[in-house]
Amino acid sequence: MPKESENAKAVAQEVIQTVRKGQKVIKGEIIRKHGYSQSVSERPSKVTDTQSYKDEIEPFLEGLIKERERILKALKTKDLSKVQYEGLVRSLDLATKNIQLLSGGATERVAGIEITFKK
């Protein structure tokens, strides 16, 4: 297996470990740490779009999706206490964000606002 494939797998494994620890995933830093150049670390998709990375992430991502479905099912029950409900909602939010992060989806919504100054 080429070195690039091994590096992409190592990046994926560290991303998974970081998610499991509940820490913030900064893909550029992780990519740089695994031997990629600064220019590649500034464009994480150059690594995350590789088949090696995707093959490593996919099983973990599938597990997160199943867990999110389990949380949604639990939320549909009618006898949840406030504490149970709040915990499930937090878990749902975290699972959804991690799924978006790992699948390449948007993890935040950034709105552009144009500001003009009069002279």
C-alpha angles and dihedrals in degrees: 000000000000118000091245090059091050091048092050090050090050090051090051092049092052091047089053092048091049092051091048090053090051092240128141112270113226101182096188092058093046092048092050091048090058097057105273122135124258091253092055092046088056089058105043092178088074085071102027092053092058119106092234091058093045093049090055096045098042100078092048091046091051089052091052091050091052090049091051089052090051090052092049090051091051091050090057092064113103102221104063119140118227091256093050091047094049092048092050093048091051090048091048091050093049094046091049093050092048091049090052091047095049096042094049096253126139113281096190139025114236117187120199116223120192114218121191126189123211117226 
